[in-house]
Amino acid sequence: MDKFKTLEKKIKSKTAVIGIIGLGYVGLPLTENYVNGGFKVIGIDSNPKKVNALKSGKSYIQDISSKSVKSLIKTKRFFPYSDFNKISDMDVIIICVPTPLRKSKDPDISYILSALKEITKRKYLGSLVILESTTYPGTTEEILLPELSKNNLKVGKDFFLAFSPERVDPGNAVYLIKNTPKVVGGVTAKCTKLAALAYKSIINKVHEVSSPTVAETSKLLENIFRSVNIGLVNEMALLCNRMKINVWEVIEAAKTKPFGFMPFYPGPGLGGHCIPLDPFYLSWKARTYDFNARFIELAGEINGNMPYYVIDRIFEILNSNNKTIKKAKVLILGLAYKNDINDMRESPSLDIFKLLVNKGAIVEYFDPYIPSVEIYEKKYKTIKDDYKKFKKYDIVVILTAHSKFDYKEIIKNSKCIYDTRNAIKTKRKINKIHKL
Ligand SMILES: NC(=O)c1ccc[n+]([C@@H]2O[C@H](COP(=O)([O-])OP(=O)(O)OC[C@H]3O[C@@H](n4cnc5c(N)ncnc54)[C@H](O)[C@@H]3O)[C@@H](O)[C@H]2O)c1
């Protein structure tokens, strides 16, 4: 039987072994879905600490409980490893490794390259390789395809290759893997067919496109769309502040239009592993085509400046209370990059924390999701939810609108509040509360 038919049969009968490389925010939920969907899953992570945690039934990701990890292990269909030799046992190999930026804002695909090296060192004849990591258009066909085709292996015949972007939204209880449509683009029609089949086993709707490049670009468009719209509304916030117009009220009003408008909200800056980084993957690639992606760069500039704007506003507010930033007692509320999660990757709160420390402020923070943080090699622990003690701070700065915060207590006990998220909604104006 040819390799396509063999793999097709295995996926349909759920006897295909699914391999997940990179068991993080993307790889672990995917693992959970495949195991619960009846497949055997081999997960490989280069971090042995994570593998040991999983083996002992512990989760390190908020959206997946330790109870759920324990039940995955109990099925005897989930095998976490840090040993790459297990790649030879995989029928479908899904790569979910990080894709950060270098300091120069150029793509860093070194994690993809190292995962790829581990695959090509081993037997992958007859397997389907899918890249899920967000990356620039062309990565699958320009980087993965030539390496996997070495030794005269033919794509679509000896092995199969596709790109399928991940859309997981940490903390989102409504849209999970199953009910979020998945885009799939294979190098050949057979590659697309197999990849679509593999995802249809666990996801309600799969959208097939003509190539990996289209799939790669569609992911970037989605995230650039968010970055540009957030950039626009952040600029509106700066202008509204100058003109003394309440930007939040403006958005609420515009939002009543039932068509042609979608609300985005300003804030202290972009965070998370995706929106602040992904757009630059495309602008970098665009430059190799002598094309300047201006919207991406402009949005990046406006959003990247928001932490500095927040610092200027803190200066201004303290000044209006006859205080200086130096030695001012500042309490930051929220280090996570968005509400109700414990992820602080790229969080603007960290930039603002550092800037305040640099200016000589005495900074403390409160985040029920983040027990401690290291800023300039100094360890800070979150303060407890003892709101009465808020009186001692010169300013309380809300950077993440966690729903666990008791806003009534915050208002009651704080001398001065700077709310960058419009977390406090009061009918009457309270003079000590300052908005973005
Ligand atoms: N987090 C999100 O919300 C999200 C959403 C959509 C897409 N993505 C994309 O998915 C990809 C993964 O992101 P993530 O948030 O899961 O990252 P993560 O850091 O949470 O997880 C990646 C995992 O890969 C492991 N790893 C690194 N190199 C490896 C290697 N060579 N072999 C095996 N394991 C390796 C790391 O130890 C880590 O556990 C990125 O490209 C990201 O842009 C992330």
PDBQT file of the ligand as one rigid body, heavy atoms in Angstrom, charges set to zero:
ROOT
HETATM    1  N1  LIG A 501       0.847  31.119  23.401  1.00  0.00    +0.000 N 
HETATM    2  C1  LIG A 501      -0.062  31.447  22.519  1.00  0.00    +0.000 C 
HETATM    3  O1  LIG A 501      -1.089  31.980  22.877  1.00  0.00    +0.000 OA
HETATM    4  C2  LIG A 501       0.129  31.138  21.035  1.00  0.00    +0.000 A 
HETATM    5  C3  LIG A 501      -0.979  31.258  20.196  1.00  0.00    +0.000 A 
HETATM    6  C4  LIG A 501      -0.843  30.981  18.849  1.00  0.00    +0.000 A 
HETATM    7  C5  LIG A 501       0.404  30.623  18.350  1.00  0.00    +0.000 A 
HETATM    8  N2  LIG A 501       1.480  30.538  19.176  1.00  0.00    +0.000 N 
HETATM    9  C6  LIG A 501       2.751  30.137  18.590  1.00  0.00    +0.000 C 
HETATM   10  O2  LIG A 501       3.029  28.796  18.940  1.00  0.00    +0.000 OA
HETATM   11  C7  LIG A 501       4.424  28.589  19.116  1.00  0.00    +0.000 C 
HETATM   12  C8  LIG A 501       4.692  28.026  20.496  1.00  0.00    +0.000 C 
HETATM   13  O3  LIG A 501       4.282  28.968  21.458  1.00  0.00    +0.000 OA
HETATM   14  P1  LIG A 501       3.996  28.582  22.963  1.00  0.00    +0.000 P 
HETATM   15  O4  LIG A 501       3.245  29.728  23.541  1.00  0.00    +0.000 OA
HETATM   16  O5  LIG A 501       3.412  27.228  23.071  1.00  0.00    +0.000 OA
HETATM   17  O6  LIG A 501       5.489  28.560  23.546  1.00  0.00    +0.000 OA
HETATM   18  P2  LIG A 501       5.987  27.903  24.919  1.00  0.00    +0.000 P 
HETATM   19  O7  LIG A 501       7.270  28.542  25.243  1.00  0.00    +0.000 OA
HETATM   20  O8  LIG A 501       4.872  27.922  25.923  1.00  0.00    +0.000 OA
HETATM   21  O9  LIG A 501       6.212  26.377  24.539  1.00  0.00    +0.000 OA
HETATM   22  C9  LIG A 501       7.195  25.913  23.685  1.00  0.00    +0.000 C 
HETATM   23  C10 LIG A 501       7.822  24.668  24.293  1.00  0.00    +0.000 C 
HETATM   24  O10 LIG A 501       8.783  24.165  23.376  1.00  0.00    +0.000 OA
HETATM   25  C11 LIG A 501       9.891  23.665  24.103  1.00  0.00    +0.000 C 
HETATM   26  N3  LIG A 501      11.015  23.610  23.169  1.00  0.00    +0.000 N 
HETATM   27  C12 LIG A 501      11.823  24.591  22.727  1.00  0.00    +0.000 A 
HETATM   28  N4  LIG A 501      12.676  24.143  21.805  1.00  0.00    +0.000 NA
HETATM   29  C13 LIG A 501      12.403  22.821  21.653  1.00  0.00    +0.000 A 
HETATM   30  C14 LIG A 501      12.945  21.787  20.842  1.00  0.00    +0.000 A 
HETATM   31  N5  LIG A 501      13.911  22.045  19.970  1.00  0.00    +0.000 N 
HETATM   32  N6  LIG A 501      12.432  20.568  20.954  1.00  0.00    +0.000 NA
HETATM   33  C15 LIG A 501      11.434  20.295  21.830  1.00  0.00    +0.000 A 
HETATM   34  N7  LIG A 501      10.882  21.227  22.615  1.00  0.00    +0.000 NA
HETATM   35  C16 LIG A 501      11.350  22.478  22.522  1.00  0.00    +0.000 A 
HETATM   36  C17 LIG A 501      10.031  24.612  25.267  1.00  0.00    +0.000 C 
HETATM   37  O11 LIG A 501      10.702  24.018  26.350  1.00  0.00    +0.000 OA
HETATM   38  C18 LIG A 501       8.564  24.921  25.598  1.00  0.00    +0.000 C 
HETATM   39  O12 LIG A 501       8.051  24.040  26.585  1.00  0.00    +0.000 OA
HETATM   40  C19 LIG A 501       5.065  29.941  18.855  1.00  0.00    +0.000 C 
HETATM   41  O13 LIG A 501       5.460  30.003  17.521  1.00  0.00    +0.000 OA
HETATM   42  C20 LIG A 501       3.933  30.923  19.094  1.00  0.00    +0.000 C 
HETATM   43  O14 LIG A 501       4.108  32.110  18.360  1.00  0.00    +0.000 OA
HETATM   44  C21 LIG A 501       1.359  30.774  20.515  1.00  0.00    +0.000 A 
ENDROOT
TORSDOF 0
